[in-house]
């Protein structure tokens, strides 16, 4: 138990460090929010003023914006570790590799959760969707969805952080893996916005939970190999 | 300015003659893209000694230090630090080794104090806040504790990286060109640190092109040439020729 508490403290310290650096530098937040806003606005213009059409497309566009902006965010957060050999130094601390993974994933999740909530609000305004009526299931969906993106993104950002073409490679690696998450998140959002008439919301949320658990366990177990040269 | 007595806190080390050798390597080799940067080094460094690694660019000094720090894994051969296998017990080795590389490993957007506080937490340093303040004072950065590292000069960054080493309990300190980028005061700080580590029995390996200033603190010297030990002198370090079946021998890469 004391080992678990110590490791949780260390993971939170890594996440806090990332959050502090992000607050100071705003490397991820500004660029990802701007990117998400551009995606939503462009699709809004493309779909036209028909409010029914906008509302029908809203769940897909919400997750399109969150996933692409999330990929950008996780890449930016890992770039912090390229500061003057910081990733190598982080790997040299006498800390279990799963702790480093957990810390980076928690930091990424925090940034993406803020991003997800802001994008959800923007979708509500821009696409005339009543998110207030289903705020709790929508929030749960956003929490589970962004947690999955952070879990996958942290792992693959570790794979690509040393590559010159990392901005190209990261989405190529992440998007196929995120396909089940995107399906579950979009379906859960559709069900939540419709008031869950067919009682399927729980099933899609279970899919998201299963995805998150599998990805966190797999990421924590294998992240150490990425830190070795 | 650094305080007169630098606080170093090694793990309980015991008498020199009862400790295992600090470093034992056998045919240690590392290849990058198939080209050996280190081509089979067999050496033994006794505990508590200060050893210089000498050699031209590309001789393998940095690669040897990175292998001993567990930053990279060997391609061939074995190595032990304090009797612990570098490959199979890397987690335990990391508790015993501190490494100052060419890169400082600092976060630009954090202040000097925040950088050291983060390191102290990762290292499990007791009484963190006081130790961080003490380390900042010891490396002469107490008055810049609240400044972001982004605004530091190369010399100040190196001082702060040296301060990070003071937060741990290393029994083996690996320094890669520690005098580079430092002014006279900074070089004096490195001399003070070498004296303090010697006093408490910490083993130090220094890779450097210019060891004139460090000469009074050195016990032994190892000259590397093209990834192999070419010459050993002084006390506290011995080397044997690579075994015929050991690592690779072709052309040597720089890393």
Interface residues (C-beta under 8 A of the other chain):
Chain A: X9 X10 X13 X17 X20 X21 X24 X25 X80 X83 X84 X85 X86 X88 X89 X90 X91 X92 X93 X94 X95 X96 X228 X229
Chain B: X69 X70 X71 X72 X73 X91 X94 X95 X97 X99 X101 X102 X103 X104 X105 X106 X107 X108 X109 X110 X114 X118 X119 X121 X122 X123 X124 X148 X157
